[in-house]
């Protein structure tokens, strides 16, 4: 009996040592992959067309990120279908850190609620790394109009329902949903006019439409050039980029919040050691004074956080934009 017990203990010890030794190569492989990463240029998928606010901020960020990682960042714009094309490519890429995705409101929050079938799950198929910018939606008007505040817009719309035209970049776009939510919460009747992308801003400049609520990076150059006048921002507090502008909420529409954001994601199952290395490089990038200045000049608010914080924001935004999608009566495609 005693010998049998000794043999059992010996066998258990051998099994434990064997298991530990089996784990050592895996741990070493993980450390080696992080140490050698990146071993070639990193492909950065942007699920937006060139020239959009997300694309502009991503290019500013990527320039410095490539320096921090010690490899070239190859920009790959895959716009269309609400960002789902680019997101699908990223979701099914090899999870080795050499393919990353610029995550944004459109492909992560809006498209999953208006497209019936997606070849990816908006959160389960990705590893969130961090936000790198918040973009305020800004209410802008034709500078020749007499309105000086959001309250002026609301008063005019209530005095003459349906007369004011509110431009947007197209059905289901951020400017469309921001406008629908604003009209609902302000209790006004305005004519929502869809355009194709940036044509909505041209319409406001020419007074074909009187106002819109659009992403800051898309409108700031026009505001600085005097072609548009900014009245308020859509954040829950004033933007450090435009501290002189009140929020729409403090301008007479309590509780109104509508913002955009850009973040960095990797395919699910990307090793944690690699994700951590990317996160560190991104944090240094966003905190670089020159990069911060460039992003702010484009209307972005640079910031970073944890992957968990990023995921929490996505879930909150999903609910907020879901309300606007229902109000807009958008049909699932």
Order of alpha helices (4+ residues) and beta strands (2+ residues): alpha-beta-alpha-beta-alpha-beta-alpha-beta-alpha-beta-alpha-beta-alpha-beta-alpha-beta-beta-beta-alpha-alpha-beta-alpha
